[in-house]
């Protein structure tokens, strides 16, 4: 309207109603400028809507012009806008909006892809202190964990004194086992092995508890002997054995017992991994663990004298270890290291690394020198109970048990001194999974399939 009034007023001022050339040019230029402005505004409106993924919600031309000049609209996208744009891109278009028809098999669920089609395996370890579950899928060189569960239940609480599982302890364990049963059912596990260890072996009512578990949770637990427990510990930790070692002292400090295994690797001929279970030269299971040792001597306020009493208690059982002198000779060669799997050694490693929060990825496989182990044991022994509770790598659940574990480790170190200790945050569950998958030939089938494919390729060429 303003442009029309201006043009009419100028026409009336000129003779014969004619416009001057300058005036006409000026008006044409202004109209062209307005047209260019409208086109720029429309283009900016489309660009803004394209970036933001919105419907038409543009404001005034001036507002749109500012948004176009904003660096976030000119390729220098900030993280929030980029995340928002990516989210919009991932949204499927409605049919009829230029979307191509989906081909069969397109946008397939990854869980159903051939890579994830192999069956799931599960391993459950109900120990004196913990209930642990691991669910994994076999892969080319091992397995990938898809789910895990761990709960401190203290099933063996009081077993050392009265030889029976208490009702409260059994209730805690059954609650945890019910959670494990739900995970097994939800995941559709194909193969599993569910074991119980020292607490159920030592308790007079252990078999009654196993039957109760089956009735209330549907899980059939297998009470394994000490030799099987030692072998499974080796199978679970074998991948952490030094390839150049002539021998390994592997120990598993549990809640009610502690297993010690000597792997004699002087003639292993390059064997690695699960194959190292064939080189078990000797083993022993000590009837002492962190729970029963702490119950006998106390675990809250531990004086140096109490700590020494716990060390002597554990050391008395080491004299029964067969071939101990031969092992000492092998250690003298300097190519034997320790390999520890338990909450005790993982705690020592976490404190040594100064972790503000326990991190399995940093702890598992860590090497500790002998003097580092001694220093960590002394540090924990001198730490008051309240400080142990506050330590992120110990916590309230282990504060009254960790020094009993340190005492067992100290007894082992005094009997056989090795220059290095490797820490394993793995054990029985990994050993169970390894044995199940090896028995099913999952890796041999994959290897034979790869060899078959290579033969076909050679034949084609």
NORJOSUL-V144636 format. One record per residue. N is the residue number from 1. RES is the residue in one small letter. SS is DSSP state (H for helix, E for strand, L for the rest). Layout:
((N;RES;SS) (N;RES;SS))
This chain:
((1;x;L) (2;x;H) (3;x;H) (4;x;H) (5;x;H) (6;x;H) (7;x;H) (8;x;H) (9;x;H) (10;x;H) (11;x;H) (12;x;H) (13;x;H) (14;x;L) (15;x;H) (16;x;H) (17;x;H) (18;x;L) (19;x;L) (20;x;L) (21;x;H) (22;x;H) (23;x;H) (24;x;H) (25;x;H) (26;x;H) (27;x;H) (28;x;H) (29;x;H) (30;x;H) (31;x;H) (32;x;H) (33;x;H) (34;x;H) (35;x;H) (36;x;H) (37;x;H) (38;x;H) (39;x;H) (40;x;H) (41;x;H) (42;x;H) (43;x;H) (44;x;H) (45;x;H) (46;x;H) (47;x;H) (48;x;H) (49;x;H) (50;x;H) (51;x;H) (52;x;H) (53;x;L) (54;x;L) (55;x;L) (56;x;L) (57;x;L) (58;x;L) (59;x;L) (60;x;L) (61;x;H) (62;x;H) (63;x;H) (64;x;H) (65;x;H) (66;x;H) (67;x;H) (68;x;H) (69;x;H) (70;x;L) (71;x;H) (72;x;H) (73;x;H) (74;x;L) (75;x;L) (76;x;L) (77;x;L) (78;x;L) (79;x;H) (80;x;H) (81;x;H) (82;x;H) (83;x;H) (84;x;H) (85;x;H) (86;x;H) (87;x;H) (88;x;H) (89;x;H) (90;x;H) (91;x;L) (92;x;L) (93;x;L) (94;x;L) (95;x;L) (96;x;L) (97;x;L) (98;x;L) (99;x;L) (100;x;L) (101;x;L) (102;x;L) (103;x;L) (104;x;L) (105;x;L) (106;x;L) (107;x;L) (108;x;L) (109;x;L) (110;x;H) (111;x;H) (112;x;H) (113;x;L) (114;x;H) (115;x;H) (116;x;H) (117;x;L) (118;x;L) (119;x;L) (120;x;E) (121;x;E) (122;x;E) (123;x;E) (124;x;E) (125;x;E) (126;x;E) (127;x;L) (128;x;L) (129;x;L) (130;x;E) (131;x;E) (132;x;E) (133;x;E) (134;x;E) (135;x;E) (136;x;E) (137;x;E) (138;x;E) (139;x;E) (140;x;L) (141;x;L) (142;x;E) (143;x;E) (144;x;E) (145;x;E) (146;x;E) (147;x;E) (148;x;E) (149;x;E) (150;x;E) (151;x;E) (152;x;E) (153;x;L) (154;x;L) (155;x;L) (156;x;L) (157;x;L) (158;x;L) (159;x;H) (160;x;H) (161;x;H) (162;x;H) (163;x;L) (164;x;L) (165;x;L) (166;x;L) (167;x;H) (168;x;H) (169;x;H) (170;x;H) (171;x;H) (172;x;H) (173;x;H) (174;x;H) (175;x;H) (176;x;H) (177;x;H) (178;x;H) (179;x;H) (180;x;H) (181;x;H) (182;x;H) (183;x;H) (184;x;H) (185;x;H) (186;x;H) (187;x;H) (188;x;L) (189;x;L) (190;x;L) (191;x;E) (192;x;E) (193;x;E) (194;x;E) (195;x;E) (196;x;E) (197;x;L) (198;x;H) (199;x;H) (200;x;H) (201;x;H) (202;x;H) (203;x;L) (204;x;L) (205;x;L) (206;x;H) (207;x;H) (208;x;H) (209;x;H) (210;x;H) (211;x;H) (212;x;H) (213;x;H) (214;x;H) (215;x;H) (216;x;H) (217;x;H) (218;x;L) (219;x;L) (220;x;L) (221;x;L) (222;x;E) (223;x;E) (224;x;L) (225;x;L) (226;x;H) (227;x;H) (228;x;H) (229;x;H) (230;x;H) (231;x;H) (232;x;H) (233;x;H) (234;x;H) (235;x;H) (236;x;H) (237;x;H) (238;x;H) (239;x;H) (240;x;H) (241;x;L) (242;x;L) (243;x;L) (244;x;L) (245;x;L) (246;x;L) (247;x;E) (248;x;E) (249;x;E) (250;x;E) (251;x;E) (252;x;E) (253;x;E) (254;x;L) (255;x;L) (256;x;L) (257;x;L) (258;x;E) (259;x;E) (260;x;E) (261;x;E) (262;x;E) (263;x;E) (264;x;E) (265;x;L) (266;x;L) (267;x;L) (268;x;L) (269;x;L) (270;x;L) (271;x;L) (272;x;L) (273;x;H) (274;x;H) (275;x;H) (276;x;H) (277;x;H) (278;x;H) (279;x;H) (280;x;E) (281;x;E) (282;x;E) (283;x;E) (284;x;E) (285;x;E) (286;x;E) (287;x;L) (288;x;L) (289;x;L) (290;x;H) (291;x;H) (292;x;H) (293;x;H) (294;x;H) (295;x;H) (296;x;H) (297;x;H) (298;x;L) (299;x;L) (300;x;L) (301;x;L) (302;x;L) (303;x;L) (304;x;H) (305;x;H) (306;x;H) (307;x;H) (308;x;H) (309;x;H) (310;x;H) (311;x;H) (312;x;H) (313;x;H) (314;x;H) (315;x;H) (316;x;L) (317;x;L) (318;x;H) (319;x;H) (320;x;H) (321;x;L) (322;x;L) (323;x;L) (324;x;H) (325;x;H) (326;x;H) (327;x;H) (328;x;H) (329;x;H) (330;x;H) (331;x;H) (332;x;H) (333;x;L) (334;x;L) (335;x;L) (336;x;E) (337;x;E) (338;x;E) (339;x;E) (340;x;E) (341;x;E) (342;x;L) (343;x;H) (344;x;H) (345;x;H) (346;x;H) (347;x;H) (348;x;H) (349;x;H) (350;x;H) (351;x;H) (352;x;H) (353;x;H) (354;x;L) (355;x;L) (356;x;L) (357;x;L) (358;x;L) (359;x;L) (360;x;H) (361;x;H) (362;x;H) (363;x;H) (364;x;L) (365;x;L) (366;x;L) (367;x;E) (368;x;E) (369;x;E) (370;x;H) (371;x;H) (372;x;H) (373;x;H) (374;x;H) (375;x;H) (376;x;H) (377;x;H) (378;x;H) (379;x;H) (380;x;H) (381;x;H) (382;x;L) (383;x;L) (384;x;L) (385;x;H) (386;x;H) (387;x;H) (388;x;H) (389;x;H) (390;x;H) (391;x;L) (392;x;L) (393;x;L) (394;x;L) (395;x;L) (396;x;L) (397;x;L) (398;x;L) (399;x;L) (400;x;L) (401;x;L) (402;x;H) (403;x;H) (404;x;H) (405;x;H) (406;x;H) (407;x;H) (408;x;H) (409;x;H) (410;x;H) (411;x;H) (412;x;H) (413;x;H) (414;x;H) (415;x;H) (416;x;L) (417;x;L) (418;x;L) (419;x;L) (420;x;E) (421;x;E) (422;x;E) (423;x;E) (424;x;E) (425;x;L) (426;x;L) (427;x;L) (428;x;H) (429;x;H) (430;x;H) (431;x;H) (432;x;H) (433;x;H) (434;x;H) (435;x;H) (436;x;H) (437;x;H) (438;x;H) (439;x;H) (440;x;H) (441;x;L) (442;x;H) (443;x;H) (444;x;H) (445;x;H) (446;x;H) (447;x;H) (448;x;H) (449;x;H) (450;x;H) (451;x;H) (452;x;H) (453;x;H) (454;x;H) (455;x;H) (456;x;H) (457;x;H) (458;x;H) (459;x;H) (460;x;H) (461;x;L))
